[in-house]
Amino acid sequence: MKSKRLCIFPKDVQCITGKSERYGRQLLADIKVYHKKEPHQFVTVYEFAAYCGLQVEEVLGYLD
């Protein structure tokens, strides 16, 4: 069984949104501020989906 990733990266945001990787970095930074995370902490798929108003299953479909 292939396992899914829990963390999301700028390249993933680029694939999901169709926007630039720079936009992905900024969006993840905004999500970290929203969730009061430290700079070294990761953004999870669940946090990303909730922030963007997407279904978690749809987001997981884009991840390898």
C-alpha positions in Angstrom: 0.0 0.0 0.0 1.4 3.4 -1.0 1.5 5.9 1.8 0.4 9.5 1.4 2.4 12.5 2.6 1.1 14.5 5.5 3.0 17.7 4.8 2.4 20.0 1.8 5.2 21.9 0.0 5.2 24.9 -2.4 5.5 22.6 -5.5 2.3 20.8 -4.4 0.5 24.2 -4.0 1.7 25.0 -7.6 0.2 21.8 -8.9 -3.1 22.2 -7.1 -3.7 25.9 -7.8 -1.9 26.3 -11.2 -0.1 29.3 -9.8 3.6 29.9 -9.4 5.9 28.3 -6.8 6.5 31.7 -5.3 2.8 32.0 -4.7 2.9 28.6 -3.0 5.7 29.7 -0.7 3.7 32.8 0.2 0.5 30.9 0.8 2.2 28.4 3.1 3.8 31.3 5.0 0.3 32.8 5.4 -1.1 29.5 6.7 1.8 29.3 9.2 0.9 32.7 10.5 -2.8 31.9 10.6 -2.1 28.7 12.7 0.6 30.4 14.8 3.3 28.0 13.7 7.0 28.4 14.0 9.0 28.9 10.8 10.6 25.4 11.1 7.2 23.7 11.4 5.4 22.1 8.4 1.9 22.8 7.1 -0.3 19.7 6.9 -2.6 18.7 4.1 -5.5 19.2 6.5 -4.5 22.7 7.5 -4.0 23.6 3.8 -7.4 22.2 2.8 -9.2 24.0 5.6 -7.5 27.3 4.9 -8.2 27.1 1.1 -11.7 25.7 1.5 -10.9 22.4 -0.3 -11.8 18.8 0.4 -9.0 16.9 2.0 -9.6 13.9 -0.4 -9.2 16.2 -3.4 -5.9 17.6 -2.1 -4.6 14.1 -1.3 -5.4 13.1 -4.9 -2.7 15.5 -6.2 0.0 14.2 -3.9 2.3 11.3 -4.9 
